Amino acid sequence: MNILSKLLSSFRSIFPSLQGEGWRGAVGSRDGVRLLLIFALLPLFSSAQQLQELRRSKLPVIYPEFKEARVNQPFGRHTKARVNFSLDDGALYFLDNDDKIRRAFVKNILSVEVDSTTYLKVDSIFGEVIAMQDYNYLVRVTLVDKKIYGQENFDVAAMMALGGGFFKESVLALEEEMEKGYPLKDIYYFVLRGKVVPARESAIKKCIAPEYKTAFKTLMGDRWWSWHDGQSLSKLLMYFPK
């Protein structure tokens, strides 16, 4: 019995129209179409096995409540405010005097300090400073990973439509993981003496000091180094002009 026949035999208890008809009988039948769709979509469902690596948040904001913060402005000015940051788009929000939530106008805001954490403005959104050297900073912007969020919802809907019973364990595992919150992703930027540079090789290599070009090239050949890891990226701070 070949592999295809074994697969068909396994599915016959689930798809009645395959009983006694083999593959030819399945082609064109409703259950045959469903079977083909399952084979086509199986790679998508493997995401349920990879979800443990994701960080998640129950809330669409960084802090569970608005936090007292120092808001730094140009020319050494600053003000106090109760703030929070959106995980949807990285925007800064604050509570006004009537405790109403307002989106901040950030043109004249340079950074926000919450407790011991500093958030720098990257274009119009804010990211956490995770490393610095001299006047250069590595900033991590944390957002909801909308691609994974959408894929998870699609996977559940697709598995239910194609046979919820057959995919019961996968559906339950995926739904259980989704209940832990929104999937998150980190996007990294360097702020080099006030200039925002995305953490990509094509952009960063133009900023490396001449005396560190060779060291940078060697680092790029290190298979343990990653553009998606904050600790790895922090090593680049020594390569920028002083």
Accessible surface in RSA format (square Angstrom, percent):
REM  Atomic radii and reference values for relative SASA: ProtOr
REM  Chains: A
REM  Algorithm: Lee & Richards
REM  Probe-radius: 1.40
REM  Slices: 20
REM RES _ NUM      All-atoms   Total-Side   Main-Chain    Non-polar    All polar
REM                ABS   REL    ABS   REL    ABS   REL    ABS   REL    ABS   REL
RES MET A   1   163.50  84.7  86.25  57.1  77.25 183.9  92.72  78.8  70.77  93.8
RES ASN A   2    96.54  66.6  81.71  79.0  14.83  35.7  41.64 100.2  54.90  53.1
RES ILE A   3   133.04  75.7 131.18  97.7   1.86   4.5 131.18  94.5   1.86   5.1
RES LEU A   4    74.24  41.3  71.21  50.9   3.03   7.6  72.12  50.6   2.12   5.7
RES SER A   5    40.05  33.8  37.74  50.4   2.31   5.3  13.49  28.7  26.56  37.2
RES LYS A   6   116.93  57.0 113.84  69.9   3.08   7.3  60.09  54.1  56.84  60.5
RES LEU A   7    68.15  38.0  67.90  48.6   0.26   0.6  68.14  47.9   0.02   0.0
RES LEU A   8     6.74   3.8   6.72   4.8   0.02   0.1   6.74   4.7   0.00   0.0
RES SER A   9    53.36  45.1  40.33  53.8  13.03  30.0   5.03  10.7  48.33  67.7
RES SER A  10    76.56  64.7  54.66  73.0  21.90  50.4  35.76  76.1  40.80  57.2
RES PHE A  11    12.61   6.3  12.61   7.8   0.00   0.0  12.61   7.6   0.00   0.0
RES ARG A  12    72.70  30.5  71.82  36.6   0.87   2.1  14.75  20.2  57.95  35.1
RES SER A  13    99.54  84.1  63.18  84.3  36.35  83.7  52.04 110.8  47.50  66.5
RES ILE A  14    62.02  35.3  43.13  32.1  18.89  45.5  47.98  34.6  14.03  38.1
RES PHE A  15     0.35   0.2   0.35   0.2   0.00   0.0   0.35   0.2   0.00   0.0
RES PRO A  16    94.53  68.9  85.63  78.1   8.90  32.4  87.37  72.1   7.17  44.5
RES SER A  17    35.67  30.1  25.12  33.5  10.55  24.3  35.19  74.9   0.48   0.7
RES LEU A  18     0.54   0.3   0.54   0.4   0.00   0.0   0.54   0.4   0.00   0.0
RES GLN A  19   102.78  57.5  91.14  66.6  11.63  27.7  37.56  79.9  65.22  49.5
RES GLY A  20    80.71  99.5   0.00   N/A  80.71  99.5  43.10 118.3  37.61  84.2
RES GLU A  21    97.18  55.8  74.17  56.1  23.01  54.8  32.91  63.7  64.27  52.5
RES GLY A  22    21.44  26.4   0.00   N/A  21.44  26.4  19.62  53.8   1.82   4.1
RES TRP A  23    78.13  31.4  72.96  35.3   5.17  12.1  54.11  28.9  24.02  39.0
RES ARG A  24   219.77  92.3 203.82 103.9  15.95  38.0  76.18 104.1 143.60  87.0
RES GLY A  25    25.65  31.6   0.00   N/A  25.65  31.6  16.68  45.8   8.97  20.1
RES ALA A  26     0.73   0.7   0.73   1.1   0.00   0.0   0.73   1.0   0.00   0.0
RES VAL A  27    87.47  57.6  70.32  63.7  17.15  41.3  71.71  62.3  15.76  42.8
RES GLY A  28    70.63  87.1   0.00   N/A  70.63  87.1  35.74  98.1  34.89  78.1
RES SER A  29    26.65  22.5  15.81  21.1  10.84  25.0  25.69  54.7   0.97   1.4
RES ARG A  30   202.71  85.1 187.71  95.7  15.00  35.7  70.32  96.1 132.39  80.2
RES ASP A  31    16.35  11.5  16.01  15.9   0.34   0.8   1.12   2.6  15.23  15.2
RES GLY A  32     1.96   2.4   0.00   N/A   1.96   2.4   1.67   4.6   0.28   0.6
RES VAL A  33    72.80  47.9  72.69  65.8   0.11   0.3  72.69  63.2   0.11   0.3
RES ARG A  34    67.52  28.4  67.52  34.4   0.00   0.0  23.48  32.1  44.05  26.7
RES LEU A  35     0.20   0.1   0.20   0.1   0.00   0.0   0.20   0.1   0.00   0.0
RES LEU A  36    83.98  46.8  79.73  57.0   4.26  10.7  79.96  56.2   4.02  10.8
RES LEU A  37    81.14  45.2  80.87  57.9   0.28   0.7  81.14  57.0   0.00   0.0
RES ILE A  38     0.27   0.2   0.27   0.2   0.00   0.0   0.27   0.2   0.00   0.0
RES PHE A  39    63.17  31.6  49.05  30.4  14.12  36.7  49.34  29.9  13.84  39.6
RES ALA A  40    71.07  65.3  40.67  62.8  30.40  69.2  52.99  74.6  18.09  47.9
RES LEU A  41    36.64  20.4  36.64  26.2   0.00   0.0  36.64  25.7   0.00   0.0
RES LEU A  42    75.13  41.8  68.93  49.3   6.20  15.6  69.22  48.6   5.90  15.9
RES PRO A  43    94.72  69.0  76.60  69.8  18.12  65.9  85.73  70.8   8.98  55.8
RES LEU A  44    60.83  33.9  56.20  40.2   4.64  11.7  59.77  42.0   1.07   2.9
RES PHE A  45    12.62   6.3   7.98   4.9   4.63  12.1   8.40   5.1   4.22  12.1
RES SER A  46    46.99  39.7  42.06  56.1   4.93  11.4  32.76  69.8  14.23  19.9
RES SER A  47    26.18  22.1  25.11  33.5   1.07   2.5  25.66  54.6   0.52   0.7
RES ALA A  48    18.04  16.6   5.07   7.8  12.97  29.5   5.12   7.2  12.92  34.2
RES GLN A  49   154.75  86.5 124.11  90.7  30.64  73.0  42.59  90.7 112.16  85.1
RES GLN A  50   107.31  60.0 101.74  74.4   5.57  13.3  32.44  69.1  74.86  56.8
RES LEU A  51     6.81   3.8   6.75   4.8   0.06   0.2   6.81   4.8   0.00   0.0
RES GLN A  52   134.62  75.3 109.74  80.2  24.89  59.3  53.49 113.9  81.13  61.5
RES GLU A  53   154.23  88.5 120.16  90.9  34.07  81.1  50.63  97.9 103.60  84.6
RES LEU A  54    43.29  24.1  27.76  19.9  15.54  39.1  29.15  20.5  14.14  38.0
RES ARG A  55   121.00  50.8 113.53  57.9   7.46  17.8  75.01 102.5  45.98  27.9
RES ARG A  56    40.73  17.1   8.27   4.2  32.46  77.3   7.92  10.8  32.81  19.9
RES SER A  57    20.78  17.6  15.30  20.4   5.48  12.6  12.73  27.1   8.05  11.3
RES LYS A  58   145.24  70.9 121.87  74.8  23.37  55.7  87.99  79.2  57.25  61.0
RES LEU A  59    73.33  40.8  73.19  52.4   0.14   0.3  73.19  51.4   0.14   0.4
RES PRO A  60    64.48  47.0  63.62  58.0   0.86   3.1  63.62  52.5   0.86   5.4
RES VAL A  61    41.39  27.2  40.00  36.2   1.40   3.4  40.00  34.8   1.40   3.8
RES ILE A  62    64.56  36.7  39.15  29.2  25.41  61.2  42.26  30.4  22.30  60.5
RES TYR A  63    36.61  17.1  36.59  20.8   0.02   0.1  31.19  23.4   5.41   6.7
RES PRO A  64   112.43  81.9  83.52  76.1  28.91 105.1  83.52  69.0  28.91 179.7
RES GLU A  65   119.74  68.7 114.07  86.3   5.67  13.5  36.01  69.7  83.72  68.4
RES PHE A  66    48.57  24.3  29.80  18.5  18.78  48.9  29.80  18.1  18.78  53.7
RES LYS A  67    58.92  28.7  56.10  34.4   2.82   6.7  16.13  14.5  42.79  45.6
RES GLU A  68   117.83  67.6 105.53  79.8  12.30  29.3  65.73 127.1  52.10  42.5
RES ALA A  69     4.61   4.2   0.00   0.0   4.61  10.5   3.88   5.5   0.73   1.9
RES ARG A  70    86.68  36.4  85.09  43.4   1.60   3.8  14.69  20.1  72.00  43.6
RES VAL A  71     7.13   4.7   7.13   6.5   0.00   0.0   7.13   6.2   0.00   0.0
RES ASN A  72    22.07  15.2  22.07  21.3   0.00   0.0  13.96  33.6   8.11   7.8
RES GLN A  73    47.99  26.8  44.49  32.5   3.50   8.3   0.27   0.6  47.72  36.2
RES PRO A  74    31.75  23.1  30.24  27.6   1.51   5.5  31.75  26.2   0.00   0.0
RES PHE A  75   191.93  96.0 146.43  90.7  45.51 118.4 161.92  98.2  30.01  85.9
RES GLY A  76    70.84  87.4   0.00   N/A  70.84  87.4  42.12 115.6  28.72  64.3
RES ARG A  77   133.89  56.2 126.40  64.4   7.49  17.8  61.40  83.9  72.49  43.9
RES HIS A  78    86.18  47.1  62.27  43.3  23.91  61.2  38.07  39.2  48.10  56.0
RES THR A  79    62.76  44.6  56.55  57.3   6.20  14.8  34.93  46.9  27.83  42.1
RES LYS A  80   142.34  69.4 120.65  74.0  21.69  51.7  83.75  75.4  58.59  62.4
RES ALA A  81    24.77  22.8  14.54  22.4  10.23  23.3  24.77  34.9   0.00   0.0
RES ARG A  82    80.85  33.9  79.28  40.4   1.57   3.7  21.80  29.8  59.05  35.8
RES VAL A  83     0.94   0.6   0.94   0.8   0.00   0.0   0.94   0.8   0.00   0.0
RES ASN A  84     3.65   2.5   3.56   3.4   0.08   0.2   1.12   2.7   2.53   2.4
RES PHE A  85     2.46   1.2   2.36   1.5   0.10   0.3   2.46   1.5   0.00   0.0
RES SER A  86    11.89  10.1  10.76  14.4   1.13   2.6   4.08   8.7   7.81  10.9
RES LEU A  87     4.97   2.8   4.97   3.6   0.00   0.0   4.97   3.5   0.00   0.0
RES ASP A  88    70.05  49.1  64.71  64.4   5.33  12.6  20.97  49.3  49.08  48.9
RES ASP A  89    47.38  33.2  39.78  39.6   7.60  18.0  30.23  71.2  17.14  17.1
RES GLY A  90     3.10   3.8   0.00   N/A   3.10   3.8   3.10   8.5   0.00   0.0
RES ALA A  91     2.14   2.0   1.76   2.7   0.38   0.9   2.14   3.0   0.00   0.0
RES LEU A  92     3.38   1.9   2.53   1.8   0.85   2.1   2.53   1.8   0.85   2.3
RES TYR A  93    56.02  26.2  56.02  31.9   0.00   0.0  32.33  24.3  23.69  29.2
RES PHE A  94    60.50  30.3  60.50  37.5   0.00   0.0  60.50  36.7   0.00   0.0
RES LEU A  95    33.82  18.8  23.39  16.7  10.43  26.2  23.39  16.4  10.43  28.1
RES ASP A  96    29.70  20.8  24.11  24.0   5.59  13.2  23.61  55.6   6.09   6.1
RES ASN A  97   157.47 108.6 125.09 120.9  32.38  78.0  32.91  79.2 124.56 120.4
RES ASP A  98   109.74  76.9  85.31  84.9  24.43  57.8  19.37  45.6  90.37  90.1
RES ASP A  99    88.01  61.6  69.77  69.4  18.24  43.1  22.23  52.3  65.77  65.6
RES LYS A 100   118.69  57.9 114.35  70.2   4.34  10.3  64.82  58.3  53.86  57.4
RES ILE A 101   108.64  61.8  83.71  62.4  24.93  60.1  83.71  60.3  24.93  67.7
RES ARG A 102   112.73  47.3 109.53  55.8   3.20   7.6  27.65  37.8  85.07  51.6
RES ARG A 103   135.52  56.9 109.65  55.9  25.87  61.6  42.28  57.8  93.24  56.5
RES ALA A 104    14.67  13.5   5.42   8.4   9.25  21.0   5.86   8.2   8.81  23.3
RES PHE A 105   157.63  78.9 137.48  85.2  20.15  52.4 142.57  86.4  15.06  43.1
RES VAL A 106    22.66  14.9  21.40  19.4   1.26   3.0  21.40  18.6   1.26   3.4
RES LYS A 107   152.25  74.3 131.47  80.7  20.78  49.5  80.06  72.1  72.18  76.9
RES ASN A 108    74.92  51.7  74.87  72.4   0.05   0.1  11.35  27.3  63.57  61.4
RES ILE A 109    15.36   8.7  15.36  11.4   0.00   0.0  15.36  11.1   0.00   0.0
RES LEU A 110    90.43  50.4  85.61  61.2   4.82  12.1  86.70  60.9   3.74  10.1
RES SER A 111    11.35   9.6  11.35  15.1   0.00   0.0   2.14   4.6   9.21  12.9
RES VAL A 112     0.00   0.0   0.00   0.0   0.00   0.0   0.00   0.0   0.00   0.0
RES GLU A 113    63.59  36.5  60.90  46.1   2.69   6.4   8.02  15.5  55.57  45.4
RES VAL A 114     0.78   0.5   0.32   0.3   0.46   1.1   0.32   0.3   0.46   1.3
RES ASP A 115   116.04  81.3  72.45  72.1  43.59 103.1  41.62  98.0  74.42  74.2
RES SER A 116   116.80  98.7  77.63 103.6  39.16  90.2  56.35 120.0  60.45  84.7
RES THR A 117    34.24  24.3  30.13  30.5   4.10   9.8   6.77   9.1  27.47  41.5
RES THR A 118    47.57  33.8  44.71  45.3   2.86   6.8  21.81  29.3  25.76  38.9
RES TYR A 119     8.66   4.0   8.66   4.9   0.00   0.0   2.30   1.7   6.35   7.8
RES LEU A 120    26.95  15.0  26.95  19.3   0.00   0.0  26.95  18.9   0.00   0.0
RES LYS A 121    46.88  22.9  35.26  21.6  11.62  27.7  19.89  17.9  26.99  28.7
RES VAL A 122     0.97   0.6   0.77   0.7   0.20   0.5   0.77   0.7   0.20   0.5
RES ASP A 123   111.17  77.9  85.83  85.4  25.34  59.9  40.46  95.2  70.72  70.5
RES SER A 124    66.79  56.4  62.64  83.6   4.15   9.6  35.96  76.6  30.84  43.2
RES ILE A 125    35.65  20.3  35.65  26.6   0.00   0.0  35.65  25.7   0.00   0.0
RES PHE A 126     6.71   3.4   0.00   0.0   6.71  17.5   0.00   0.0   6.71  19.2
RES GLY A 127     1.77   2.2   0.00   N/A   1.77   2.2   1.77   4.9   0.00   0.0
RES GLU A 128    51.25  29.4  50.50  38.2   0.74   1.8   4.28   8.3  46.96  38.3
RES VAL A 129    25.73  16.9  10.66   9.7  15.07  36.3  10.66   9.3  15.07  40.9
RES ILE A 130    54.20  30.8  18.52  13.8  35.67  86.0  25.66  18.5  28.54  77.5
RES ALA A 131    23.19  21.3  13.47  20.8   9.73  22.1  23.06  32.5   0.13   0.3
RES MET A 132   111.14  57.6  86.43  57.2  24.70  58.8  54.94  46.7  56.20  74.5
RES GLN A 133    62.51  35.0  57.11  41.7   5.40  12.9  24.04  51.2  38.47  29.2
RES ASP A 134    73.49  51.5  45.31  45.1  28.19  66.6  18.07  42.5  55.43  55.3
RES TYR A 135   144.55  67.5 143.45  81.6   1.11   2.9  95.07  71.4  49.48  61.0
RES ASN A 136     4.74   3.3   4.74   4.6   0.00   0.0   0.00   0.0   4.74   4.6
RES TYR A 137    55.48  25.9  55.48  31.6   0.00   0.0  24.86  18.7  30.62  37.8
RES LEU A 138     0.00   0.0   0.00   0.0   0.00   0.0   0.00   0.0   0.00   0.0
RES VAL A 139     0.00   0.0   0.00   0.0   0.00   0.0   0.00   0.0   0.00   0.0
RES ARG A 140    67.12  28.2  64.73  33.0   2.39   5.7   1.90   2.6  65.21  39.5
RES VAL A 141     0.41   0.3   0.34   0.3   0.07   0.2   0.41   0.4   0.00   0.0
RES THR A 142    25.24  18.0  18.40  18.7   6.84  16.3   9.94  13.4  15.30  23.1
RES LEU A 143    21.34  11.9  21.34  15.3   0.00   0.0  21.34  15.0   0.00   0.0
RES VAL A 144    14.07   9.3  11.77  10.7   2.30   5.5  11.77  10.2   2.30   6.2
RES ASP A 145    20.14  14.1  20.14  20.0   0.00   0.0   0.00   0.0  20.14  20.1
RES LYS A 146   116.21  56.7 107.57  66.0   8.64  20.6  71.97  64.8  44.24  47.1
RES LYS A 147   180.13  87.9 162.78  99.9  17.35  41.3 115.39 103.9  64.74  69.0
RES ILE A 148    49.55  28.2  48.97  36.5   0.58   1.4  49.55  35.7   0.00   0.0
RES TYR A 149    94.11  43.9  94.11  53.5   0.00   0.0  55.80  41.9  38.31  47.2
RES GLY A 150    36.39  44.9   0.00   N/A  36.39  44.9  31.26  85.8   5.13  11.5
RES GLN A 151    59.77  33.4  54.32  39.7   5.45  13.0  24.08  51.3  35.69  27.1
RES GLU A 152     2.53   1.5   2.53   1.9   0.00   0.0   1.55   3.0   0.98   0.8
RES ASN A 153    66.18  45.6  58.97  57.0   7.21  17.4  27.28  65.7  38.90  37.6
RES PHE A 154   100.77  50.4  94.50  58.5   6.27  16.3 100.14  60.7   0.63   1.8
RES ASP A 155     0.27   0.2   0.27   0.3   0.00   0.0   0.07   0.2   0.20   0.2
RES VAL A 156    22.94  15.1  22.94  20.8   0.00   0.0  22.94  19.9   0.00   0.0
RES ALA A 157    61.59  56.6  50.16  77.4  11.44  26.0  57.69  81.2   3.90  10.3
RES ALA A 158    11.54  10.6   3.79   5.8   7.75  17.6  11.47  16.2   0.07   0.2
RES MET A 159     0.09   0.0   0.09   0.1   0.00   0.0   0.09   0.1   0.00   0.0
RES MET A 160   106.86  55.3  91.18  60.3  15.68  37.3  87.00  74.0  19.85  26.3
RES ALA A 161    81.16  74.6  47.11  72.7  34.05  77.4  59.27  83.5  21.88  58.0
RES LEU A 162    12.92   7.2  12.30   8.8   0.63   1.6  12.30   8.6   0.63   1.7
RES GLY A 163    13.02  16.1   0.00   N/A  13.02  16.1  12.97  35.6   0.05   0.1
RES GLY A 164    18.11  22.3   0.00   N/A  18.11  22.3   8.60  23.6   9.51  21.3
RES GLY A 165    64.83  80.0   0.00   N/A  64.83  80.0  39.38 108.1  25.45  57.0
RES PHE A 166    90.64  45.3  56.30  34.9  34.34  89.4  64.13  38.9  26.51  75.9
RES PHE A 167    12.03   6.0   9.88   6.1   2.15   5.6  12.03   7.3   0.00   0.0
RES LYS A 168   126.15  61.5 124.57  76.4   1.58   3.8  68.81  61.9  57.33  61.1
RES GLU A 169   148.29  85.1 141.36 106.9   6.92  16.5  56.51 109.3  91.78  74.9
RES SER A 170    39.55  33.4  34.66  46.3   4.89  11.3   4.35   9.3  35.20  49.3
RES VAL A 171     8.43   5.5   8.43   7.6   0.00   0.0   8.43   7.3   0.00   0.0
RES LEU A 172    96.68  53.8  93.44  66.8   3.24   8.2  93.67  65.8   3.01   8.1
RES ALA A 173    51.23  47.1  40.20  62.0  11.02  25.1  45.46  64.0   5.76  15.3
RES LEU A 174     0.38   0.2   0.32   0.2   0.06   0.2   0.38   0.3   0.00   0.0
RES GLU A 175    68.30  39.2  66.73  50.5   1.57   3.7  21.54  41.7  46.76  38.2
RES GLU A 176   113.22  65.0 108.62  82.2   4.60  11.0  34.91  67.5  78.31  63.9
RES GLU A 177    10.59   6.1  10.37   7.8   0.22   0.5   2.23   4.3   8.36   6.8
RES MET A 178    45.64  23.6  32.84  21.7  12.79  30.5  33.21  28.2  12.43  16.5
RES GLU A 179   122.45  70.3 110.05  83.3  12.41  29.5  45.94  88.9  76.52  62.5
RES LYS A 180    98.21  47.9  88.96  54.6   9.25  22.0  60.84  54.8  37.37  39.8
RES GLY A 181    12.98  16.0   0.00   N/A  12.98  16.0  10.49  28.8   2.49   5.6
RES TYR A 182    71.02  33.2  70.02  39.8   1.00   2.6  30.31  22.8  40.71  50.2
RES PRO A 183     0.45   0.3   0.45   0.4   0.00   0.0   0.45   0.4   0.00   0.0
RES LEU A 184    18.09  10.1   9.44   6.8   8.65  21.8   9.44   6.6   8.65  23.3
RES LYS A 185    82.33  40.2  75.87  46.6   6.47  15.4  34.21  30.8  48.12  51.3
RES ASP A 186    47.27  33.1  21.75  21.6  25.52  60.3   5.83  13.7  41.44  41.3
RES ILE A 187    58.10  33.1  55.16  41.1   2.95   7.1  58.10  41.8   0.00   0.0
RES TYR A 188    20.41   9.5  13.54   7.7   6.87  17.9   4.32   3.2  16.09  19.8
RES TYR A 189    38.71  18.1  38.71  22.0   0.00   0.0  10.70   8.0  28.01  34.5
RES PHE A 190     0.00   0.0   0.00   0.0   0.00   0.0   0.00   0.0   0.00   0.0
RES VAL A 191    12.02   7.9  12.02  10.9   0.00   0.0  12.02  10.4   0.00   0.0
RES LEU A 192    20.98  11.7  16.50  11.8   4.48  11.3  16.50  11.6   4.48  12.1
RES ARG A 193   135.84  57.0 102.50  52.3  33.34  79.4  61.67  84.3  74.17  45.0
RES GLY A 194    63.10  77.8   0.00   N/A  63.10  77.8  32.86  90.2  30.24  67.7
RES LYS A 195   136.77  66.7 129.33  79.4   7.45  17.7  86.55  77.9  50.22  53.5
RES VAL A 196    46.27  30.4  25.58  23.2  20.69  49.9  25.58  22.2  20.69  56.1
RES VAL A 197     5.74   3.8   5.47   5.0   0.26   0.6   5.74   5.0   0.00   0.0
RES PRO A 198    35.90  26.2  35.90  32.7   0.00   0.0  35.90  29.6   0.00   0.0
RES ALA A 199    12.09  11.1   1.54   2.4  10.55  24.0   1.54   2.2  10.55  27.9
RES ARG A 200   142.32  59.8 139.52  71.1   2.80   6.7  60.38  82.5  81.94  49.7
RES GLU A 201    76.94  44.2  72.71  55.0   4.23  10.1  17.11  33.1  59.83  48.8
RES SER A 202    66.43  56.1  62.20  83.0   4.22   9.7  46.12  98.2  20.31  28.5
RES ALA A 203    21.27  19.6  15.08  23.3   6.20  14.1  18.93  26.7   2.35   6.2
RES ILE A 204     0.00   0.0   0.00   0.0   0.00   0.0   0.00   0.0   0.00   0.0
RES LYS A 205   102.42  50.0 100.98  62.0   1.44   3.4  45.95  41.4  56.47  60.1
RES LYS A 206   166.87  81.4 131.99  81.0  34.89  83.1  83.33  75.0  83.55  89.0
RES CYS A 207    25.20  19.1  15.01  16.7  10.19  23.9  12.47  31.6  12.73  13.7
RES ILE A 208     6.52   3.7   0.00   0.0   6.52  15.7   0.00   0.0   6.52  17.7
RES ALA A 209     2.46   2.3   2.28   3.5   0.18   0.4   2.46   3.5   0.00   0.0
RES PRO A 210   108.51  79.1  94.29  86.0  14.22  51.7  94.88  78.3  13.63  84.7
RES GLU A 211   129.87  74.6  91.53  69.2  38.35  91.3  60.75 117.5  69.13  56.4
RES TYR A 212    68.14  31.8  68.14  38.8   0.00   0.0  31.15  23.4  36.99  45.6
RES LYS A 213    92.30  45.0  88.11  54.1   4.19  10.0  68.57  61.7  23.73  25.3
RES THR A 214   107.43  76.4 102.99 104.4   4.43  10.6  70.03  94.1  37.39  56.5
RES ALA A 215    38.15  35.1  28.53  44.0   9.62  21.9  34.79  49.0   3.37   8.9
RES PHE A 216    13.18   6.6  13.18   8.2   0.00   0.0  13.18   8.0   0.00   0.0
RES LYS A 217   162.15  79.1 154.42  94.7   7.73  18.4  98.95  89.1  63.20  67.3
RES THR A 218    97.88  69.6  85.11  86.3  12.76  30.4  73.03  98.1  24.85  37.6
RES LEU A 219    21.58  12.0  17.55  12.6   4.03  10.1  21.00  14.7   0.58   1.6
RES MET A 220    47.59  24.6  18.64  12.3  28.95  68.9  17.38  14.8  30.21  40.0
RES GLY A 221    67.07  82.7   0.00   N/A  67.07  82.7  37.50 102.9  29.57  66.2
RES ASP A 222    56.44  39.5  43.87  43.7  12.56  29.7  20.05  47.2  36.38  36.3
RES ARG A 223   194.90  81.8 157.87  80.5  37.03  88.2  75.00 102.5 119.90  72.7
RES TRP A 224   193.59  77.7 167.36  81.0  26.23  61.6 150.35  80.2  43.23  70.1
RES TRP A 225    23.36   9.4   5.80   2.8  17.56  41.2   8.12   4.3  15.24  24.7
RES SER A 226    38.86  32.8  34.28  45.7   4.58  10.5  28.84  61.4  10.01  14.0
RES TRP A 227    49.48  19.9  43.36  21.0   6.12  14.4  38.72  20.6  10.75  17.4
RES HIS A 228   159.76  87.3 139.25  96.8  20.52  52.5  92.43  95.3  67.33  78.3
RES ASP A 229    58.86  41.2  56.80  56.5   2.06   4.9  17.55  41.3  41.31  41.2
RES GLY A 230     8.79  10.8   0.00   N/A   8.79  10.8   5.28  14.5   3.51   7.9
RES GLN A 231   142.45  79.7 131.00  95.7  11.45  27.3  41.12  87.5 101.33  76.9
RES SER A 232     9.47   8.0   8.77  11.7   0.71   1.6   0.71   1.5   8.77  12.3
RES LEU A 233     0.00   0.0   0.00   0.0   0.00   0.0   0.00   0.0   0.00   0.0
RES SER A 234    34.83  29.4  26.39  35.2   8.45  19.5  13.00  27.7  21.83  30.6
RES LYS A 235    97.51  47.6  94.94  58.3   2.57   6.1  53.18  47.9  44.33  47.2
RES LEU A 236     0.00   0.0   0.00   0.0   0.00   0.0   0.00   0.0   0.00   0.0
RES LEU A 237     8.27   4.6   6.13   4.4   2.14   5.4   6.13   4.3   2.14   5.8
RES MET A 238    94.26  48.8  93.64  62.0   0.62   1.5  65.92  56.0  28.34  37.5
RES TYR A 239    24.44  11.4  24.44  13.9   0.00   0.0   3.42   2.6  21.02  25.9
RES PHE A 240     1.87   0.9   1.03   0.6   0.84   2.2   1.03   0.6   0.84   2.4
RES PRO A 241    71.91  52.4  66.76  60.9   5.15  18.7  70.33  58.1   1.58   9.8
RES LYS A 242   127.12  62.0  88.77  54.5  38.34  91.3  90.50  81.5  36.61  39.0
END  Absolute sums over single chains surface
CHAIN  1 A    14759.5      12147.0       2612.5       8337.5       6422.0
END  Absolute sums over all chains
TOTAL         14759.5      12147.0       2612.5       8337.5       6422.0
